Amino acid sequence: MNNYCESRFECVRRPTSVVDVGGVKIGGANRIVVQSMTNTKTQDVEASVRQCIQLAEAGCQIIRLTAQNLEAARALGEISKKFRAAGFKEPLVADIHFLPATAMEAVEHVEKIRVNPGNFTDKKLPDGKEYTDLEYEAELQKVRQKFEPLVLRCKELGRAIRIGTNHGSLSDRIIRRYGDTPYGMVEAAFEFARICNDLNFHNYLFSFKASNTRIMTQTYRLAVKMMQKEGFSAPLHLGVTEAGFGTDARIKSSMGIGGLLLDGIGDTIRVSLTEDPVDEIPVAKDIVDFVERMRVQKASAEASKVDEGLDFYSYAKRDSARIDCADVKIGGGFVPAVASFGKAENADISFEGAEGVSAKGGLMRILDKKALSEKIGEALSDADALAVEIPVAELESYAKVLGGCENKVVLIAPKPAAGRHAVGEARLLAAEMKRLGLKNPVWLKFDGEKLSRKDADEMSKLNEASVYIGSLICDGIGDIASVEISGQAEKDAAYALSILQGARARRSKAEYVACPSCGRTLYDIQAAAAKIQAATSHLKDITIAVMGCIVNGPGEMADADFGYVGGAPGKISLYKNKKCVEMNIPQEESIDRLVALIKAEGKWVDPS
C-alpha cells in the first residue's frame, strides 16, 4: 500500500511544521512558495541588487545568492542593505559549499542558509579504504563540530536552514556506506537534521534534488517515508536540478515538481533554467497555480483502500500485452508509442478523422465503449488495433471482452471523476486493471480542451501535459502518449516525445543537463549551452552536461556521457562520464574539442 502520501488519487497536502524565512512562511497550510537564484557575481553588489529587484518584481518570494568565499559572504551584507533600502522585503539566502566559515559570515546578513551535506565538511579517503563503525562515528563528530556553531547562530538570529542534498554530489563517506542512491541522499540530510534537533533548532527544511526526474521523484517519496519513521515534520523544497534550457527544461521541471505536488508533497519550489533567472518565475508560478486548484482537504475513503501493487521507490514498467500495429509495437517491453491527431511524420500513429493510420501503415480505430462490446468483431476485421475509453467504475463489466483481446485493444485513460485529478484517475485505472488481471496497453491521451484549466495558454497546457504523462510514466504506467494542445500535429507529437524523454522512457534527441548558472560560474554558460546545442542537437543517443564550475561538475552530471565544465576563468575541462579527459582548454577552442571527443568515442554522426 501507499505509505508516502495521503492519497495518490486526490491532491491532499502533506502536513508539515512551518519554517519562517524572514517572515515568509513555508509549510503548514501556507501556499507553495516560489524561489530562484541570482546568476551574478555576488561580489558585484550593484548587479546582484539589480537582479534581486528584478526577481522580486517578477514574483519571486525568496532569493538565493552564492557565497563561494568570504569576500562573497561579506558582500551579502551590502546587497541586503541596498535591497531593503530599495523597498523590498523578500528574504535572501546564502548558498554554501565547502567552506563552513563562509556560512558563519553569511548568516549575519541573510535570512536563510543553504548547506549541502555532500561538501560542507567531509573529505575524500584514499581509494579502497572503508569506514569502520567507529571511524564513521568519529567523522560524524567532526561534522557536528563544524555544523553546530552555524545552527546555534541561526537559532540566535532567527534564521532558517535548508539542508539540501543533490544526486551526484554526496560526500565520499556517504557513498562508501550507502552508494550514490536515494537512500544515501536522505541519510546525508538526516545526519544534519539530527544535529539541529539535538540543539532544539527546528527552523529547517529539506531538499533532495536530481536531474533525473525518476530519481528525483523516488527520492522525495522515500524521504517522506523515512521522515515519518524518524518523526521529522520539516517542509520540503522541490526542484529538478540542472534541468537545462528551453522547452525541454520546462517539461522536466513540470513533471518532477508538479507530480510530487499533486501527491501533496512539497512546500516551496525552484525551477532551474539555464536562462535569465527571471524566466524561471512564470513557470514556477504556473505549476503552483495548477496544483493549488487541485487541492482537496481530505482523501476519499474509497480511494484510500486501493492497493496499486507498486513499489513507489524504484522503477518498473507495468506488465502489458503487445500489440503489433503493422511495424509499430505497442505495449510489452517496447518504449511508449506517440500518437498524433492529424498527419505527423514524427508520430508513430497519426489519426485523421475517426481512424488512425500508423506511420508504418497499420490501422487503429477509436471506439466508444458500447461499440467495443457490440461490434468488436466488425471493428477488428480491417484494423490492427482498437482504442476505447471506459470509466474506472465500469471496467469490471467489460473485463471479459477486454481480456479476450489484450493484444488488440488499448485502454484510453479516462477523464477524472469529481474530486480526483487526471493522474489519479489513470493510476486507479491501472490498479483496477491489475485487480481484474487485464494487461491491455494504456494510452495517456492529454486533450488540452478537456483536461486543462480553462484559462491555460499553450505553455500552461504543456506544463500540465508534462505532469500528467511524466508522472504516470515514472510510475511505469503508459504505452501510448499523445498531446493535443497546439492544433499542430507535428508540434504536439514533438511535445509528446520530449515528455517521454524527460521521463527517461524514450530517447529521440540529444539530452542536455545544464546548471542554471550562479556567481560561481566561470564562463557565459547560456551562450556556451546554445553553441553546444547548435553543434550537437542532431545527435540522438547522447547526454551532454554543461556545468558552470567544479561544484556542479563531475558529481552532478551523474548520467551524462560527456561533460563541459568550467575549470578556471576562461578555461573549460572536458569529461567522459565522470572522468576528466582534457583540462583547462581555452574556451574559444572548447566546443570544437568537445565535438572531437564525441567523435573519438564513436558517438558522432554527421547531420543529415
Secondary structure, 3 states (H helix, E strand, C coil): CCCCCCCCCCECCCCCCEEEECCEEEECCCCCEEEEECCCCCCCHHHHHHHHHHHHHHCCCEEEEECCCHHHHHHHHHHHHHHHHCCCCCCEEEEECCCHHHHHHHCCCCCEEEECCCCCCCCCCCCCCCCCHHHHHHHHHHHHHHHHHHHHHHHHHCCEEEEEEECCCCCHHHHHHHCCCHHHHHHHHHHHHHHHHHCCCCCEEEEEEECCHHHHHHHHHHHHHHHHHHCCCCCEEECECCECCHHHHHHHHHHHHHHHHHCCCCCEEECCCCCCHHHHHHHHHHHHHHHHCCECCCCCHHHHCCCCCCCCCCCCCCCCCEEEECCEEEECCCCCEEEEECCCCCCCEEEECCEEEECCCCEEEEECHHHHHHCHHHHHCCCCEEEEECCHHHHHHHHHHHHCCCCCEEEECCCCCCCCCHHHHHHHHHHHHHHHCCCCCEEEEEEHHHHCCCCCCHHHHHHHHHHHHHHHHHCCCCCEEEEECCCCHHHHHHHHHHHHHHCCCCCCCCEEEECCCCCCCCCCHHHHHHHHHHHHCCCCCCEEEEECCCCCCCCCCCCCCEEEEEEECCEEEEEECCEEEEEEEEHHHHHHHHHHHHHHCCCCCCCC
